[in-house]
Structures are given as structure tokens and as C-alpha cells.
Amino acid sequence: MDDMTWAMDARLDATQLWSLDGYKGLPRVELDIPVVSMDEPDAIFFEVCEKHHEKHGDETAASASPEAAILAALQAIPGLDRDDLLKAYRILAHDNSGCRFRALMGLPMDFRKDCVLMEIKASEACILCSLCSADLQLKE
């Protein structure tokens, strides 16, 4: 069989996920946007859509914060030092569209550190970046 061909060997119902201890903090909503890890082909990640959660509601579970997801993703990057982690966190947390974070998560793990460092370098090179982001925060 071709390595790039999908073969379904199991089916998992969302209720099976919610029963696991590691999923207790996530809202009980439909899982969106499955992403297969290029580093671990057996791992599949899903996006928990907070807007869907707010729209349809689920009072029994708290929604996962985007800031916590950003921090967890950055902490998982091997070799990313504390200062760079904090700089990247600031950049990603202030991106209201979430495009930068989604783009980062779409990369294989071994590319993420380089991507984060390039993003930090680009933001430091732009004098206006800190001024623009501060200005945007004041307007919100």
C-alpha cells in the first residue's frame, strides 16, 4: 500500500474522548479541522472551535483558552529558549485573527522553531510592530 494513502483501521466516537481524563478541560463541541502530524503519523489533532462553543453553548464545560493553546504549543517546541518563547507568545497572543498560530501548527515540529525565530526577527526589525500592536490594544 502507498505510504500516502489513508486506510481506516478504527473509528473513535467523541464521547470516548470526553471520557478520558486529559479531555476534561475541553468544551464538549464537534471537533473541527483534523490535522495529521507529519512527525507522528498516528497522532491526529483537532481544533476546538470556541466560536461554535459560544454560539451553541455548553454550560457543563469551560472553553479552552487560545492563550493556553499557544503556550502549550510553544512549550512543545524543542530547543526554544525562555526569552524566545515569551516573545513568540506575545506575537501570537496579539494576533486577533489567529492566522499566525494556525500557520505555525500546520508545520511539522522540526520547522516550528525556525518559523518562530523568523517571526520574532521580523517583528523586532519593524519599529512599528510594537507601536501598532499597542495602538490596536488601546482601540479594542
Secondary structure, DSSP 8 states (H G I E B T S, - for coil): --TT---------HHHHHTSGGGTTS----EEEEEE-SS-TT-EEEEE-HHHHHHH--TTS----HHHHHHHHHHTSTT--HHHHHHHHHHHHT-TT-HHHHHHHTS-HHHHHHHHHHHHHHHHH-HHHHHHHHHHHHH-
